[in-house]
Amino acid sequence: MIRNQNRGFLRGLPTIIFSIPMTGSLGLLARSIYQCLEDIGLQPLRLRSLRGVPAYLRDLLTYRRLQKLHPSSVAATLQIAPLLSDRYAGAGAGRSLYFIQDLLCSTHVLERSPCRHLDIGSRIDGFVAQIAASRSIEVLDIRPLPAPPTPNLRFVQGDILAPPAKLLGEYELVSSLHALEHVGLGRYGDPVAPDGFERALAHAASFVACGGTLLISLPVARMGRHLVQFNSQRLFSNALLGDLLACLLPQFIPTWSFVVDDRRLPRMVSGAPDQLLADFQGFGLCGVAMRRQ
């Protein structure tokens, strides 16, 4: 069943839902406070790396002892430069929510091979880079990109709330992963607009050609109302998200599937989307692909 759902994701670019075991308003507040501390350069969880101090000292003494017995043929000066946490990490960030989102979505794009693909505000060093490695992609972002790293990436700096008219109905695929919820909050230097999300979503949808696909990813949480965490992001209610998208995008037909991150262990699940949204726990990302009629 998981294998079949995975194939469905790659064919239809369905909804992705990631959740973590942090529920309720207190959990959301704690997450916001931690993100604020990170933004000013404080990372309390990094203090866990101090557990690596004994192992570091042991390895340093062992290295010095063996250096005398079996010296390297490459003459080098020894400098103390401790990195304490890597021994407790995995081989990479393969369990990251954004990593899985970017990988699955880019796999679909590569399999579908749209003639023209526009991305709005997704990570340049994630999803966009994965696409640009093998095919062309156009990117619209309000922030500058001084030197696109590859000719496959055609960059336009601009505001999604006032986009160039030449983009209308031009793209077989338009993507925006975990970006539209920020529009209108001023976080990235964009003008403040309380209705920024609705307007940005409408503009993104207008870029999609008939029969094309709109792929979006949004943060969702288990709560009764949508929430604005100013100026971080908007959070969308699991109970209201389906109706919201149906109201804002009536001309699009959604394709659904799910990846649930239960205690940071992402897994594919199957079932009716309404039920999965109803059972949604904690905070996460929800992405949905919609085909324009």
DAHUTA-V853639 format. One line per field, one symbol per residue. phi: phi as a letter, one per 20 degrees, with the letter a starting at -180 (. if undefined). psi: psi as a letter, one per 20 degrees, with the letter a starting at -180 (. if undefined). Layout:
phi=???
psi=???
This chain:
phi=.fffffffffedlefdcdccfcdnfffffffffffffffendcgfffffffefgffffffffffffffecfffefbeecfbfcdeffdeffaefdfgfffgffffffffffflffccddcmfffecgffffffcbfbdcdbfefcgbgfbffdddceaefebffffefmdcfbccbelcffefndmfdneffbgeffffffffgfffefgnecddcccfcbfaecfcdefdfadddfffdfgfffffecfeddfcdabcddelmcgbfccqfffffffegcmcadcdcdceff
psi=ggghhghhghgimappppqqmnrrhhghgggggghgghhjjpnhhiihihiigghggghghgghghhhhmqqiopqpppompoiihiiraiakijqghggggggghggghhhmqgpppqojrphjdgghhgihirqpqppqhqqngnpiqiiooppprphimrphiipkiphppqnolghiipjijhkjqqpohkhgggggggghiiprpiapppqpqpqqorhqqponpkgrqppphhigghghhghmhjqoqpqrqppnolknqqpqrrphgghhhjpqbqapoqppppp.
